[in-house]
Amino acid sequence: MEHTYQYAWVIPLLPLPVIMSMGFGLFLIPTATKNLRRIWAFPSILLLSIAMVFSVYLSIEQINGSSIYQYLWSWTINNDFSLEFGYLIDPLTSIMLILITTVGILVLIYSDDYMSHDEGYLRFFVYISFFNTSMLGLVTSSNLIQIYFFWELIGMCSYLLIGFWFTRPIAASACQKAFVTNRVGDFGLLLGILGFFWITGSLEFRDLFKIANNWIPNNGINSLLTTLCAFLLFLGAVAKSAQFPLHVWLPDAMEGPTPISALIHAATMVAAGIFLLARLLPLFISLPLIMNFISLVGIITLFLGATLALAQRDIKRSLAYSTMSQLGYMMLALGIGSYQAALFHLITHAYSKALLFLGSGSVIHSMEPLVGYSPDKSQNMVLMGGLRKYIPITRTTFLCGTLSLCGIPPLACFWSKDEILSNSWLYSPFFGIIASFTAGLTAFYMFRIYLLTFDGYLRVHFQNYSSTKEGSLYSISLWGKSISKGVNRDFVLSTTKSGVSFFSENMPKIPRNTRNKKASFSTPFGFGAKNTFVYPHETGNTMLYPLLILLLFTLFIGSIGIHFDNGVKDNPISELTILSKWLTPSINFFWESSNSSINSYEFLTNAIYSVSLAILGLFIAYIFYGSAYYFFQNLNFQNSLGKIKRNPKNNFLDEVKKKIYSWSYNRGYIDIFYTRVFILGIRRLAELTHFFDKGVIDGIINGVGLVGFCIGEEIKYVGGGRISSYLFFFLCYVSLFLFFIP
């Protein structure tokens, strides 16, 4: 077994040969490399698959052998200073390795078809493969400085992938926003690493944890400095995992290609912050103030993310806020010391959210040929609806992912979220109330996404598909407002006498000439026969296979959290899970865990409670956005609804709805606040500094020069040798003397 661990360093390096080959090919022989561009997908997927097999084997060894392996080699040695690099294989590492490789392989397969017509196909595969390498290196790192090195690499890859379509100004702005926001957290992380090196003299996890267990009893270290350094470390996780208040970059990051949203901003990169906290939890757990702060940030983030997702129209942005909220659940679990629940939810959420993001990409592909290739149209849920008839496989997988995130058993996220809710109630009733209420909101906004996308009727009336005419694109508010803009579009929305109606009585249908348009797609990796489908159409097999595989994960990955009897009667832990058995070596390696006993009755009670909240959220979402609303619209109840609206009580409710919509749609006004305070504030400060530099600093220097110049001009006449100049100055001096002396 130890012989196998000695070759674990190969895992992060496996994707590198293809990356280097593609990079050199693009530089040296760009034409030939681009002509064979889809061939490069196969070795990329193959090498990452080998890394996955190796990761699974190491995980099996971890479960059976219950051992932890660490290998180090010296990088720099100078007197008392020694910098070592290496890798650490423990249950936490093995979990992350499997997660990164499995999701990465499926995203690469998906991307082969999704990006097949993009000119930057090879560049995309270089970026995404390099990201996989950096992420694998991060989770196998054995010390803080090595983590920071890979931390910056994944940040660079994120910047490149978010701004992949850099010719679009909105994508360029999004990657800059992500870069600047993450620089705040990364600078804090660097300061925290240097601070702990100054305190402990080591960057190795073993040394840090041993000192952390002893510094409070011995009282030999300044607790204020230690807390400050721990806070700076946590700041890096806040930025990378999109926690409040550094969450603002994540929704805008959806401007990148959809596979990037699935890989980086749902399953892996945003999980890097959670991984860092899980890795350093023995350090944080010795500082109760930091643990309380972590739980507070988590509870704020999970609630804020859920409220901001309520009224979003962009399908990917809605899922982004959902990711932010679920990461808040993981942060809350770590803050209250629920190590196992946090990692469990990290696993289940990663597969479920990757399924949802890839499903949204399939939806976008089905809409693009009809409404255009701008994200404002193809990702707008207001323009969708009724897609269940045209893309049934995507609809089924998306529904399962939605129900999983809502917490419906026996899907994956039910098991992990239920455990977090139970632990939250035990830790604090206040946290339990907010976490439970947010669980209901999660069910509401997730089912809203599903209903707006797949339920009802297609809400776009297409005219003259092959031509471009002047039309009107209405920005519709689900709460009654509408704004029209004159734009060049292939479509118009259904309208009524009073303006735009979101739920129209006469839902337009796709004209026959549009329905007969054919779309071709190829089998995996571009080989094989061609098939044709009508618009909107199901995507190709290369995009459907990853969805189906992720569906299996979503259905069955929750089984690792199902409680079973450990067979030991006198053991205080009456029930265990596969995950807890897996994580036991890592927990015991770092600190003594205090697991609480749980029985089937308590588990069933908690499950009924959480599932009831989820069903309530689903029911409310169906009332607002389901087919029932269309039914009432078709029965011509507009007059009676109008009478109800004139009721003062309903006017008050309408105002509440508008306030909630405005808060959610405008992102809680946080971006506006940052723009006015930080961006405009810094700009005004720069203008003030510029004025001070030009007017005061340069004014003083220029004034001194001007005075010297004037004095010189005057003096040159004094010593010029001209009698007329001497007589002139003599008369001036006499006049001044006579003027001042009475």
C-alpha positions in Angstrom: 0.0 0.0 0.0 2.8 2.4 0.8 4.3 1.5 -2.5 1.2 2.8 -4.2 1.1 6.0 -2.2 4.7 6.8 -3.4 3.3 7.4 -6.9 0.4 9.7 -5.9 2.4 12.7 -7.0 1.6 11.6 -10.6 -2.1 12.5 -10.2 -1.8 16.3 -10.6 0.8 15.9 -13.4 -1.2 13.6 -15.6 -3.1 16.3 -17.6 0.2 18.3 -18.2 1.5 16.5 -21.3 -1.6 17.3 -23.3 -1.6 20.9 -22.1 2.0 21.4 -23.2 1.4 19.7 -26.5 -1.6 21.8 -27.3 0.2 25.0 -26.2 3.3 24.3 -28.2 1.2 23.3 -31.2 -0.8 26.5 -31.2 2.5 28.5 -31.1 4.6 26.5 -33.5 2.1 24.9 -36.0 -1.2 26.7 -35.4 -2.8 25.7 -38.7 -2.2 22.0 -38.3 -3.1 22.0 -34.6 -6.4 23.8 -35.3 -7.3 21.4 -38.1 -7.0 18.5 -35.7 -8.5 20.3 -32.8 -11.2 17.8 -31.8 -8.7 15.0 -31.7 -7.1 16.7 -28.7 -10.2 16.1 -26.6 -9.6 12.4 -26.4 -6.1 12.4 -24.7 -7.3 15.1 -22.3 -10.2 12.9 -21.2 -8.1 9.8 -21.2 -5.4 11.1 -18.9 -7.9 12.6 -16.5 -9.7 9.2 -16.5 -6.4 7.6 -15.5 -6.1 10.1 -12.7 -9.6 9.2 -11.6 -8.9 5.5 -11.5 -5.8 6.1 -9.5 -7.8 8.4 -7.1 -10.5 5.7 -6.6 -7.8 3.1 -5.9 -6.2 5.4 -3.2 -9.7 6.0 -1.7 -10.3 2.3 -1.4 -6.9 1.9 0.3 -7.9 4.7 2.7 -11.2 3.0 3.6 -9.6 -0.4 4.1 -6.3 0.6 5.6 -7.3 3.7 7.6 -3.9 5.2 7.1 -2.6 8.6 6.2 0.5 9.1 4.0 2.6 12.2 3.7 5.8 12.5 1.6 8.0 15.6 1.7 11.2 16.7 0.0 13.3 19.7 0.6 13.0 22.6 -1.7 15.2 25.2 0.0 17.4 24.9 3.1 19.1 27.9 4.6 20.3 27.8 8.3 17.2 27.4 10.4 14.8 27.9 7.5 13.6 24.9 5.5 11.0 25.0 2.7 9.5 21.6 1.9 7.2 20.5 -0.9 5.2 17.3 -1.0 1.8 15.7 -1.0 -0.6 14.5 1.7 -3.0 11.6 1.1 -5.8 11.3 3.6 -9.6 10.9 3.4 -10.2 14.6 2.8 -7.7 14.5 -0.1 -9.2 11.3 -1.6 -12.7 12.7 -1.5 -11.7 15.8 -3.3 -9.6 13.9 -5.9 -12.6 11.7 -6.8 -14.9 14.8 -7.0 -12.5 16.8 -9.2 -11.7 14.0 -11.6 -15.2 12.6 -12.0 -16.8 16.0 -12.6 -13.9 17.1 -14.7 -14.1 14.2 -17.0 -17.9 14.7 -17.6 -17.4 18.4 -18.2 -14.6 17.7 -20.7 -16.9 15.2 -22.6 -19.7 17.7 -22.5 -17.5 20.6 -23.7 -16.4 18.7 -26.8 -19.8 19.2 -28.3 -20.7 22.4 -26.5 -17.6 24.2 -27.7 -17.3 22.4 -31.0 -18.2 25.4 -33.2 -16.1 27.9 -31.2 -12.9 29.3 -32.7 -11.2 29.1 -29.3 -11.9 25.3 -28.9 -8.2 24.4 -28.3 -7.6 27.4 -26.1 -10.6 26.4 -24.0 -9.3 22.8 -23.5 -5.8 24.2 -22.5 -7.4 26.4 -19.9 -9.7 23.8 -18.4 -7.1 21.1 -18.4 -4.6 23.4 -16.6 -7.3 24.2 -14.1 -7.8 20.5 -13.4 -4.1 20.2 -12.8 -4.0 23.2 -10.5 -7.0 21.9 -8.5 -5.5 18.5 -8.1 -2.3 20.0 -6.9 -4.2 22.2 -4.4 -6.0 19.3 -2.7 -2.8 17.2 -2.4 -0.7 20.0 -1.0 1.1 19.2 2.3 1.7 22.8 3.6 0.3 26.3 3.4 2.8 27.8 1.0 2.1 25.0 -1.5 -1.6 25.6 -1.2 -1.1 29.3 -1.9 0.8 28.5 -5.0 -2.0 26.4 -6.5 -4.5 28.8 -5.0 -3.2 31.5 -7.3 -3.1 29.1 -10.3 -6.7 28.2 -10.1 -7.5 32.0 -9.7 -5.6 32.7 -12.9 -7.4 29.9 -14.7 -10.7 31.2 -13.4 -9.9 34.6 -14.8 -9.0 33.2 -18.2 -12.1 31.0 -18.4 -14.6 33.7 -17.2 -13.2 36.1 -19.8 -12.9 33.4 -22.4 -15.1 35.4 -24.8 -13.0 38.5 -24.1 -14.3 40.3 -27.2 -17.6 40.8 -25.3 -17.3 43.8 -23.0 -19.5 42.2 -20.4 -17.4 39.1 -20.2 -14.2 41.2 -20.0 -15.7 43.2 -17.1 -16.8 40.0 -15.3 -13.4 38.4 -15.3 -11.9 41.7 -14.1 -14.4 41.8 -11.3 -13.7 38.3 -10.3 -9.9 39.0 -10.4 -10.1 42.1 -8.2 -12.5 40.6 -5.7 -10.4 37.5 -5.3 -7.3 39.6 -4.8 -8.8 40.9 -1.6 -9.2 37.4 -0.2 -5.9 36.2 -1.6 -3.9 39.1 -0.1 -5.5 38.2 3.3 -4.6 34.6 2.8 -1.0 35.5 2.1 -0.8 37.7 5.2 -2.3 34.9 7.3 0.2 32.3 6.0 3.1 34.7 6.8 1.6 35.5 10.2 1.4 31.8 11.2 4.9 31.2 9.9 6.1 34.0 12.1 4.2 32.6 15.1 5.0 28.9 14.7 8.1 28.8 12.5 6.5 26.2 10.3 4.0 25.9 7.4 3.4 22.1 7.8 -0.1 21.1 8.8 1.1 18.7 11.5 3.2 21.3 13.2 0.5 23.9 13.0 -2.1 21.6 14.6 0.2 20.4 17.3 1.0 24.0 18.3 -2.6 24.9 18.0 -3.5 22.3 20.6 -0.9 23.7 23.0 -0.9 27.4 22.6 -4.1 28.1 24.6 -3.2 25.9 27.7 0.4 27.2 27.7 -0.6 30.8 27.0 2.7 31.4 25.3 1.3 33.1 22.2 -0.6 36.3 21.8 -4.2 35.3 21.3 -5.1 38.5 19.5 -2.4 38.1 16.9 -3.3 34.4 16.4 -7.0 35.3 16.0 -6.1 38.0 13.5 -3.9 35.6 11.4 -6.7 33.0 11.5 -9.2 35.7 10.3 -6.9 36.5 7.4 -6.7 32.8 6.4 -10.5 32.7 6.5 -10.7 35.8 4.3 -9.1 33.8 1.4 -11.9 31.2 1.8 -14.5 33.9 1.9 -13.5 35.3 -1.5 -12.9 32.0 -3.3 -16.1 30.4 -2.0 -18.2 33.5 -2.7 -19.2 34.3 0.8 -20.7 37.6 2.0 -19.4 40.3 1.5 -17.0 39.0 -1.3 -19.7 37.1 -3.2 -20.4 39.7 -5.9 -18.1 38.1 -8.5 -19.9 34.8 -8.7 -23.1 35.8 -10.6 -21.1 37.8 -13.1 -18.8 34.9 -13.6 -21.7 33.2 -15.5 -20.6 35.2 -18.5 -18.1 32.4 -19.2 -19.1 29.2 -21.2 -21.6 27.0 -19.4 -19.2 24.0 -18.8 -17.0 26.4 -16.9 -20.0 27.3 -14.7 -20.5 23.6 -14.0 -16.9 22.8 -13.3 -15.4 25.9 -11.6 -18.4 27.8 -10.2 -20.4 24.8 -8.9 -18.3 21.8 -8.2 -14.6 22.5 -7.7 -13.1 26.1 -7.6 -15.8 27.5 -5.3 -15.3 24.4 -3.1 -11.6 25.3 -2.7 -12.5 27.7 0.1 -14.5 25.0 1.9 -11.7 22.6 1.4 -9.2 25.1 2.9 -11.4 25.5 6.0 -11.9 21.7 6.3 -8.1 21.2 6.1 -7.4 23.9 8.7 -10.4 23.2 10.9 -8.2 21.8 13.8 -6.4 25.2 13.7 -9.7 27.2 13.7 -11.4 25.0 16.3 -8.9 26.1 19.0 -10.1 29.7 18.4 -13.8 29.9 19.4 -14.1 33.5 18.2 -13.1 32.6 14.7 -15.5 29.6 14.7 -18.4 31.9 15.7 -17.4 34.3 12.9 -17.3 31.5 10.4 -20.8 30.3 11.3 -22.1 33.9 11.3 -20.8 34.5 7.7 -22.2 31.1 6.7 -25.7 31.9 8.0 -25.7 35.3 6.4 -24.5 33.9 3.0 -27.0 31.1 2.9 -30.0 33.4 3.6 -28.7 36.2 1.3 -28.1 33.9 -1.6 -31.6 32.4 -1.4 -33.3 35.8 -1.3 -31.3 37.1 -4.3 -32.2 34.0 -6.3 -35.9 34.6 -6.0 -36.5 37.0 -8.9 -33.5 36.4 -11.2 -34.4 35.9 -14.9 -31.1 34.5 -16.2 -31.1 30.8 -15.6 -27.4 30.5 -14.9 -27.4 33.5 -12.6 -30.2 32.0 -10.6 -28.2 28.8 -10.2 -25.1 30.9 -9.3 -27.0 32.4 -6.3 -28.2 29.0 -5.4 -24.5 27.9 -5.3 -23.7 30.8 -3.1 -26.5 29.8 -0.7 -25.4 26.1 -0.6 -21.8 27.1 0.1 -23.2 29.1 3.0 -24.7 25.9 4.3 -21.3 24.2 4.2 -19.6 27.2 5.8 -22.2 27.2 8.6 -21.6 23.4 9.2 -17.8 24.0 9.5 -18.4 27.0 11.8 -20.5 24.9 14.2 -17.9 22.1 14.0 -20.0 19.7 11.9 -17.0 18.5 9.8 -18.7 15.4 8.3 -21.9 17.2 7.3 -20.0 20.0 5.5 -18.0 17.6 3.4 -21.1 15.4 2.8 -23.0 18.4 1.4 -19.9 19.4 -0.6 -20.1 16.1 -2.4 -23.8 15.9 -3.0 -24.1 19.5 -4.0 -21.2 19.3 -6.4 -22.9 16.5 -8.5 -26.4 18.0 -8.3 -25.3 21.5 -9.2 -23.0 20.2 -12.0 -26.1 18.4 -13.4 -28.2 21.6 -13.2 -25.5 23.7 -14.9 -24.9 21.3 -17.7 -28.7 20.9 -18.0 -29.0 24.7 -18.3 -26.4 24.6 -21.1 -28.6 22.1 -22.9 -31.5 24.4 -22.5 -29.5 27.3 -23.8 -28.4 25.3 -26.8 -32.0 24.5 -27.6 -33.0 28.2 -27.4 -30.1 29.8 -29.2 -31.1 28.9 -32.8 -34.5 30.5 -32.2 -33.9 33.6 -30.2 -30.3 34.4 -31.1 -26.9 33.8 -29.5 -26.9 36.6 -27.0 -27.0 35.5 -23.4 -29.7 38.2 -22.7 -32.0 36.1 -24.9 -30.9 32.5 -24.8 -30.5 32.4 -20.9 -33.6 34.5 -20.1 -36.2 32.2 -18.4 -39.0 34.8 -19.3 -38.6 33.8 -22.9 -38.7 30.0 -22.2 -41.4 27.7 -21.1 -42.9 24.5 -22.4 -39.5 23.0 -23.2 -40.5 19.7 -21.6 -42.0 18.7 -25.0 -38.9 19.4 -27.0 -36.0 18.3 -24.6 -37.5 15.5 -22.5 -34.2 14.0 -21.4 -32.8 17.3 -20.3 -36.1 18.1 -18.5 -35.9 14.8 -16.6 -32.3 15.3 -15.5 -32.9 18.9 -14.6 -36.0 18.0 -12.5 -34.0 15.4 -10.6 -31.3 17.9 -9.9 -33.9 20.4 -8.8 -35.6 18.0 -6.4 -32.2 17.0 -5.0 -31.3 20.6 -4.2 -34.8 21.1 -2.7 -34.1 18.3 -0.3 -36.5 15.7 -1.5 -35.6 12.1 -0.5 -34.0 9.8 -1.6 -32.0 12.2 -3.8 -28.5 13.2 -2.8 -28.8 16.6 -1.2 -31.6 15.5 1.1 -29.2 13.5 3.3 -26.6 16.1 3.6 -28.8 19.2 4.1 -31.0 17.3 6.6 -27.8 16.6 8.7 -26.8 20.3 8.6 -30.3 21.4 9.6 -30.3 19.0 12.6 -26.8 20.2 13.7 -27.9 23.8 13.3 -30.8 23.4 15.6 -28.6 21.7 18.2 -26.0 24.4 18.0 -28.4 27.4 18.1 -32.2 27.7 17.6 -31.6 31.0 15.9 -29.3 29.4 13.3 -31.8 26.5 13.0 -34.7 28.8 12.2 -32.8 30.7 9.5 -31.4 27.6 8.0 -34.8 25.9 7.9 -36.5 28.9 6.4 -33.8 29.1 3.8 -34.4 25.4 3.0 -38.0 26.4 2.1 -36.8 29.3 0.0 -34.4 27.0 -1.8 -37.3 24.7 -2.8 -39.3 27.7 -3.9 -36.7 29.4 -6.2 -35.4 26.1 -7.6 -38.8 24.9 -8.5 -39.5 28.3 -10.0 -36.5 27.9 -12.3 -37.8 24.5 -13.4 -41.4 25.8 -14.0 -40.4 28.9 -15.9 -38.1 26.8 -18.1 -40.0 23.6 -18.8 -43.7 24.1 -17.7 -46.5 25.9 -19.5 -46.0 27.2 -23.1 -43.2 28.6 -25.0 -43.5 32.4 -24.4 -41.8 33.6 -27.5 -43.6 34.3 -30.8 -41.1 33.8 -33.7 -41.5 35.7 -36.9 -39.5 35.2 -40.1 -36.9 33.0 -38.6 -34.3 33.4 -41.3 -34.5 37.2 -41.5 -33.8 40.0 -39.1 -36.4 42.7 -38.7 -37.0 45.5 -36.3 -38.8 44.1 -33.3 -39.3 44.8 -29.6 -37.7 43.0 -26.8 -39.6 43.6 -23.6 -37.9 43.4 -20.3 -40.6 41.8 -18.3 -41.1 42.0 -14.5 -43.0 39.1 -13.0 -44.5 41.6 -10.7 -46.2 43.8 -13.3 -43.7 46.2 -14.8 -42.4 46.2 -18.4 -39.9 48.2 -20.3 -39.5 48.1 -24.0 -36.5 48.8 -26.1 -36.1 49.0 -29.8 -33.7 46.4 -30.9 -33.0 44.2 -33.9 -34.5 40.8 -33.0 -36.0 37.8 -34.7 -38.9 37.7 -32.3 -41.5 39.6 -30.3 -43.3 38.6 -27.1 -47.0 38.1 -26.9 -48.8 41.3 -26.0 -52.2 42.3 -24.8 -54.1 45.6 -24.9 -52.7 46.6 -21.6 -49.1 45.9 -22.6 -47.0 42.9 -22.0 -48.4 39.9 -20.2 -46.1 37.4 -18.7 -48.9 34.8 -18.5 -50.8 35.4 -21.8 -54.2 33.9 -22.6 -53.2 33.2 -26.2 -49.8 31.6 -25.9 -48.2 31.8 -29.4 -47.0 28.7 -31.0 -43.9 28.2 -33.1 -44.7 28.7 -36.8 -44.5 25.7 -39.1 -41.5 27.0 -41.1 -39.6 27.3 -37.8 -40.6 23.9 -36.5 -39.3 22.3 -39.7 -35.8 23.7 -39.4 -33.3 21.0 -39.0 -30.3 20.8 -36.7 -27.5 18.4 -37.0 -25.3 17.1 -34.2 -22.6 14.4 -34.0 -21.9 11.5 -31.8 -19.2 11.7 -29.1 -16.0 13.4 -30.1 -17.3 14.3 -33.5 -17.2 10.8 -35.0 -20.1 8.7 -36.4 -23.3 9.4 -38.2 -25.2 12.7 -38.3 -28.7 13.0 -36.9 -31.4 15.7 -37.4 -33.8 17.2 -35.0 -36.4 20.0 -35.0 -36.0 23.2 -33.0 -36.2 23.4 -30.0 -34.3 20.1 -30.0 -32.5 17.8 -27.7 -28.7 18.2 -27.6 -26.3 15.7 -29.0 -25.3 12.5 -27.3 -22.0 13.9 -26.3 -23.9 16.4 -24.1 -26.5 14.0 -22.9 -24.2 11.2 -21.7 -22.7 13.4 -18.9 -26.2 14.5 -17.8 -27.3 10.9 -17.5 -24.1 9.9 -15.5 -24.5 12.9 -13.2 -28.1 11.8 -12.8 -26.9 8.5 -11.4 -24.6 10.3 -9.0 -27.5 12.5 -7.9 -29.7 9.5 -7.3 -27.2 7.3 -5.4 -24.4 9.3 -3.9 -26.5 10.1 -0.9 -26.3 6.5 0.1 -22.9 7.2 1.7 -24.7 9.2 4.3 -27.4 6.6 5.1 -27.1 5.5 8.8 -26.5 1.9 9.6 -25.9 -0.1 12.7 -22.3 -0.5 13.5 -22.9 -3.8 15.2 -21.3 -2.8 18.6 -23.9 -2.8 21.4 -21.8 -0.9 23.9 -20.5 1.7 21.5 -21.9 5.2 22.3 -22.2 5.9 18.6 -25.1 3.7 17.9 -25.2 4.4 14.2 -22.6 5.2 11.6 -22.4 6.1 7.9 -20.1 5.1 5.1 -18.8 8.7 5.0 -18.1 8.8 8.8 -16.2 5.5 8.5 -14.3 7.0 5.7 -13.4 10.2 7.4 -12.6 8.7 10.8 -8.8 8.4 10.1 -8.6 12.0 9.0 -10.6 13.2 12.1 -8.5 11.2 14.5 -5.3 12.4 12.8 -6.1 16.0 13.5 -8.2 16.1 16.6 -10.4 14.1 18.9 -13.9 14.2 17.6 -17.0 14.1 19.8 -19.7 12.4 17.7 -23.1 12.5 19.2 -25.4 9.5 19.3 -28.2 9.3 16.8 -31.1 6.9 16.5 -33.6 6.1 13.8 -36.5 7.9 15.5 -34.6 11.1 15.7 -33.5 10.9 12.1 -37.0 10.2 10.9 -38.4 13.2 12.9 -35.8 15.5 11.4 -36.4 14.1 7.9 -40.2 14.7 8.2 -39.6 18.3 9.3 -37.1 19.1 6.5 -39.1 17.4 3.8 -42.3 19.3 4.9 -40.5 22.6 4.4 -39.3 21.5 1.0 -42.8 20.4 -0.1 -44.2 23.7 1.2 -41.7 25.6 -0.9 -42.5 23.5 -4.0 -46.3 24.1 -3.5 -45.9 27.9 -3.2 -43.7 27.9 -6.3 -46.3 25.9 -8.2 -49.1 28.4 -7.2 -47.1 31.3 -8.5 -45.5 29.8 -11.6 -47.2 26.5 -12.3 -49.9 25.4 -14.7 -52.6 26.4 -12.2 -51.9 30.0 -13.0 -52.4 29.3 -16.7 -55.7 27.6 -15.8 -57.1 30.6 -14.1 -55.9 32.9 -16.8 -57.7 30.8 -19.4 -60.9 31.0 -17.4 -60.9 34.8 -17.9 -60.7 35.8 -14.3 -59.1 39.1 -15.1 -62.0 41.2 -13.9 -62.3 39.5 -10.6 -58.6 39.7 -10.2 -58.8 43.4 -10.9 -61.4 43.9 -8.2 -59.2 42.1 -5.7 -56.3 44.3 -6.6 -58.3 47.4 -5.6 -58.6 46.0 -2.1 -56.3 48.0 0.2 -55.0 44.8 1.8 -54.0 43.4 -1.6 -52.4 46.8 -2.5 -50.2 46.3 0.6 -49.3 42.8 -0.5 -48.5 44.1 -4.0 -46.2 46.6 -2.4 -44.5 43.9 -0.4 -44.1 41.8 -3.5 -42.5 44.7 -5.4 -40.1 45.4 -2.5 -39.1 41.7 -2.5 -38.7 41.7 -6.2 -36.7 44.9 -6.3 -34.4 43.6 -3.5 -33.8 40.3 -5.3 -33.6 41.5 -8.9 -31.2 44.3 -7.9 -29.0 41.9 -6.0 -29.8 43.3 -2.6 -28.4 46.7 -3.8 -25.0 45.4 -2.7 -23.4 45.9 -6.1 -24.8 49.4 -6.2 -23.4 50.1 -2.8 -20.0 48.8 -3.8 -20.1 50.9 -7.0 -20.9 54.1 -5.2 -18.7 53.5 -2.1 -15.7 51.8 -3.5 -15.5 52.4 -7.3 -16.9 55.9 -7.3 -15.3 56.7 -4.0 -11.9 55.5 -5.1 -12.3 57.4 -8.4 -13.1 60.6 -6.5 -10.2 60.0 -4.2 -8.0 59.6 -7.2 -9.4 62.8 -8.7 -8.8 64.6 -5.4 -5.3 63.2 -5.2 -4.7 64.3 -8.8 -5.9 67.8 -8.0 -3.7 68.0 -4.9 -0.7 66.7 -6.8 -1.2 69.2 -9.7 -2.5 72.1 -7.7 -0.6 71.9 -4.4 2.6 69.8 -4.9 3.3 70.9 -8.5 2.0 74.4 -7.6 4.6 74.8 -4.8 7.4 73.5 -7.0 6.3 75.6 -10.0 5.9 78.6 -7.7 9.4 78.3 -6.3 10.7 78.1 -9.9 8.6 81.1 -10.9 9.9 83.2 -7.9 13.4 82.2 -8.8 12.9 83.2 -12.4 11.4 86.6 -11.4 14.3 87.3 -9.0 16.8 86.3 -11.6 15.1 88.6 -14.1 15.3 91.5 -11.7 18.9 90.8 -10.6 20.2 90.7 -14.2 19.3 94.4 -14.6 21.1 95.3 -11.3 24.5 94.1 -12.5 24.1 94.9 -16.2 26.5 97.9 -16.2 23.9 100.4 -17.6 23.7 103.8 -15.8 20.0 104.2 -16.7 19.2 100.9 -14.9 21.1 102.0 -11.8 19.3 105.4 -11.8 16.0 103.6 -12.1 16.5 101.3 -9.1 18.0 104.2 -7.1 14.8 106.2 -7.7 12.6 103.2 -6.8 14.5 102.6 -3.5 14.3 106.4 -2.6 10.5 106.4 -3.4 9.9 103.4 -1.1 12.0 105.0 1.6 10.0 108.2 1.4 6.7 106.3 1.3 7.3 104.3 4.5 9.0 107.0 6.5 6.4 109.8 7.5 
